[in-house]
Amino acid sequence: MLLTISGLPGSGTTTVSRLISEKYNLEMISAGEVFRSLANEYDMTLAEFGELAESDDSIDLKIDERQKEIANTRDNIVLEGRLAGHMAEKAFKFWIKASVDVRVQRIVSREGSSFEDKLAETIEREASEAIRYKTIYGIDINDLSAYDLVIDSEKWDQFQITKIISCAIDNSSDF
């Protein structure tokens, strides 16, 4: 079974991916964690690292090529990341969405800082990513047509979303 769970920062993709990976005994691969760890290795904030990635395509390409390789060579995994649904062609693809205000509040709760600072950083980061995704891959991050199911995490919590995804998996003839 190959699943992708994608969404913008703070939408809940990492939490839901962990819950799904535990429920179905799947390995979880997270592009966001790789990106954050690289930012730390470079001793940069996410915004600073995003700017660097905007000028150095090799950063995104490393993360995304790794996801493609994993998707094409392994089974029983959950790929979590904004482009995961585009990197894994034969996966069951989920997108989790939420408004920017809700997502930023979640980021502030998890990482600290002020709402205003994280809002500015999130807007800047997402704009940077949108440019990179369009330039590098020709992907419009706002086009959700690649996904099998889009779920609003403002309406359901992580456990309810896990149940929705589980229902889709358990009732699909592909799995």
Secondary structure, DSSP 8 states (H G I E B T S, - for coil): -EEEEE-STTSSHHHHHHHHHHHHT-EEEEHHHHHHHHHHHTT--HHHHHHHHHH-HHHHHHHHHHHHHHHHH--SEEEESTTHHHH-TTSEEEEEE--HHHHHHHHHHHH-S-HHHHHHHHHHHHHHHHHHHHHHH---TT--TT-SEEEETTTS-HHHHHHHHHHHHHT-TT-
